[in-house]
Amino acid sequence: MSGRAEGKVVLVTGTGGDIARAAAITLAREGAHVVGCDINVELAEETVAAVRDAGGSMDSLHPLDLSVEGDAQRWVEFALARHGRIDAIVNNAKAARGGSGEETSAEDWRFTIDRNLTLPWLVTKAAIPALKESQGSVLFIASVSGAQFGTGYPGNTTNLVAYSTAKAGILRLSVALANELGAAGVRVNTLSPGIVETASTLRSYGLPGTPRRELVSRPALLPQRTGHPQDIANAVLFLVSDDASWITGADLRVDGGWAASGGVGPMTSGDAETLASRA
Ligand SMILES: NC(=O)c1ccc[n+]([C@@H]2O[C@H](COP(=O)([O-])OP(=O)(O)OC[C@H]3O[C@@H](n4cnc5c(N)ncnc54)[C@H](O)[C@@H]3O)[C@@H](O)[C@H]2O)c1
């Protein structure tokens, strides 16, 4: 431990998820007081236990539905009551429904835009006064699918249209807020992961080793392995820490080179089989 987040109060949304859990443990190990929340009580509690077992400091308020304006405000007030300041917000929570533009219902579209675009804005809005006081920072976890649609092969509608649209909106929201808040000393950035081994990836793309999963998750430029939550957590720590004090309005892709290669990994015989089965 080198104390890269020493004494910082860092709020992380959706701490029941695998990426947020790795980020919470990493931030706490580097000296941050982490304040988490989740709509899912069991997963939120598992993360608090994991952080505390590792010797870190973490509070959490759950269950909390951050898509409700009052809950976002309540969470920010909880953090301020505990610690008296907020140094960073990591907007990680997500929930998504739907598939292709043709098939997604209006209800699923609204649900997804609400959870992936409106929710992080509501949370950030509630924290802006405190962030101005601390000259803190905001980090939005976007996705490579926000800047570049597709997961590497034609006809893949599991890369949700509404989700990708919301993530594209996050890239714009982040730059807008970086401009709005820069003069007040608040940094605002996005981090765009490629496909990372998490429980939600397992639900969306199937087990590692199956052709479809291999096809979407294979990094194009670093083929020796797929992404892990810790790869994202390391980048979260960097962007939240003072090492990034001259970085704002930026998007950091952490995707094993997937987007740089055009989002298409090298084709193998397994890929051909997968494509043929979808024709
Ligand atoms: N896993 C990947 O491969 C991948 C790729 C690109 C981007 N991302 C992004 O990284 C972030 C984390 O991904 P993950 O795979 O760990 O996600 P996840 O779905 O496992 O975790 C998200 C967490 O947010 C919580 N949540 C959902 N709605 C909420 C609400 N209304 N209020 C409070 N909490 C709520 C969920 O309960 C869950 O614990 C997300 O922003 C995701 O879009 C992930």
The ligand as an SDF file (V2000), in Angstrom:
LIG
                    3D

 44 48  0  0  0  0  0  0  0  0999 V2000
  -18.7080   -5.9910  -16.9420 N   0  0  0  0  0  0  0  0  0  0  0  0
  -18.2970   -5.5060  -18.1010 C   0  0  0  0  0  0  0  0  0  0  0  0
  -17.7840   -6.2300  -18.9440 O   0  0  0  0  0  0  0  0  0  0  0  0
  -18.4550   -4.0270  -18.4090 C   0  0  0  0  0  0  0  0  0  0  0  0
  -18.0630   -3.5550  -19.6770 C   0  0  0  0  0  0  0  0  0  0  0  0
  -18.1890   -2.2000  -19.9600 C   0  0  0  0  0  0  0  0  0  0  0  0
  -18.6880   -1.3410  -19.0050 C   0  0  0  0  0  0  0  0  0  0  0  0
  -19.0610   -1.8160  -17.7850 N   0  0  0  0  0  0  0  0  0  0  0  0
  -19.5940   -0.8770  -16.7900 C   0  0  0  0  0  0  0  0  0  0  0  0
  -18.9270   -1.0610  -15.5510 O   0  0  0  0  0  0  0  0  0  0  0  0
  -19.8510   -0.8180  -14.4800 C   0  0  0  0  0  0  0  0  0  0  0  0
  -19.9230   -2.0270  -13.5530 C   0  0  0  0  0  0  0  0  0  0  0  0
  -20.1970   -3.1870  -14.3020 O   0  0  0  0  0  0  0  0  0  0  0  0
  -20.5080   -4.5900  -13.5900 P   0  0  0  0  0  0  0  0  0  0  0  0
  -20.3680   -5.6170  -14.6420 O   0  0  0  0  0  0  0  0  0  0  0  0
  -19.7270   -4.7230  -12.3400 O   0  0  0  0  0  0  0  0  0  0  0  0
  -22.0560   -4.3750  -13.2790 O   0  0  0  0  0  0  0  0  0  0  0  0
  -23.0690   -5.1530  -12.3150 P   0  0  0  0  0  0  0  0  0  0  0  0
  -24.3770   -5.1830  -13.0090 O   0  0  0  0  0  0  0  0  0  0  0  0
  -22.4880   -6.4390  -11.8590 O   0  0  0  0  0  0  0  0  0  0  0  0
  -23.1350   -4.1900  -11.0400 O   0  0  0  0  0  0  0  0  0  0  0  0
  -23.8880   -3.0140  -11.0420 C   0  0  0  0  0  0  0  0  0  0  0  0
  -24.4720   -2.8050   -9.6580 C   0  0  0  0  0  0  0  0  0  0  0  0
  -25.3480   -1.6620   -9.7000 O   0  0  0  0  0  0  0  0  0  0  0  0
  -26.4580   -1.9500   -8.8730 C   0  0  0  0  0  0  0  0  0  0  0  0
  -27.6200   -1.1250   -9.2290 N   0  0  0  0  0  0  0  0  0  0  0  0
  -28.4110   -1.2560  -10.3150 C   0  0  0  0  0  0  0  0  0  0  0  0
  -29.4060   -0.3730  -10.2850 N   0  0  0  0  0  0  0  0  0  0  0  0
  -29.2570    0.3480   -9.1510 C   0  0  0  0  0  0  0  0  0  0  0  0
  -29.9970    1.4120   -8.5660 C   0  0  0  0  0  0  0  0  0  0  0  0
  -31.1020    1.8850   -9.1690 N   0  0  0  0  0  0  0  0  0  0  0  0
  -29.5810    1.9280   -7.3960 N   0  0  0  0  0  0  0  0  0  0  0  0
  -28.4860    1.4170   -6.7850 C   0  0  0  0  0  0  0  0  0  0  0  0
  -27.7370    0.4110   -7.2930 N   0  0  0  0  0  0  0  0  0  0  0  0
  -28.1220   -0.1180   -8.4710 C   0  0  0  0  0  0  0  0  0  0  0  0
  -26.7250   -3.4270   -9.1120 C   0  0  0  0  0  0  0  0  0  0  0  0
  -27.5080   -4.0040   -8.0790 O   0  0  0  0  0  0  0  0  0  0  0  0
  -25.3110   -3.9960   -9.1890 C   0  0  0  0  0  0  0  0  0  0  0  0
  -24.8490   -4.4730   -7.9390 O   0  0  0  0  0  0  0  0  0  0  0  0
  -21.1860   -0.4810  -15.1320 C   0  0  0  0  0  0  0  0  0  0  0  0
  -21.3190    0.9250  -15.2550 O   0  0  0  0  0  0  0  0  0  0  0  0
  -21.0600   -1.1090  -16.5070 C   0  0  0  0  0  0  0  0  0  0  0  0
  -21.8980   -0.4810  -17.4550 O   0  0  0  0  0  0  0  0  0  0  0  0
  -18.9650   -3.1510  -17.4650 C   0  0  0  0  0  0  0  0  0  0  0  0
  1  2  1  0
  2  3  2  0
  2  4  1  0
  4  5  1  0
  4 44  2  0
  5  6  2  0
  6  7  1  0
  7  8  2  0
  8  9  1  0
  8 44  1  0
  9 10  1  0
  9 42  1  0
 10 11  1  0
 11 12  1  0
 11 40  1  0
 12 13  1  0
 13 14  1  0
 14 15  2  0
 14 16  1  0
 14 17  1  0
 17 18  1  0
 18 19  2  0
 18 20  1  0
 18 21  1  0
 21 22  1  0
 22 23  1  0
 23 24  1  0
 23 38  1  0
 24 25  1  0
 25 26  1  0
 25 36  1  0
 26 27  1  0
 26 35  1  0
 27 28  2  0
 28 29  1  0
 29 30  1  0
 29 35  2  0
 30 31  1  0
 30 32  2  0
 32 33  1  0
 33 34  2  0
 34 35  1  0
 36 37  1  0
 36 38  1  0
 38 39  1  0
 40 41  1  0
 40 42  1  0
 42 43  1  0
M  CHG  2   8   1  16  -1
M  END
$$$$
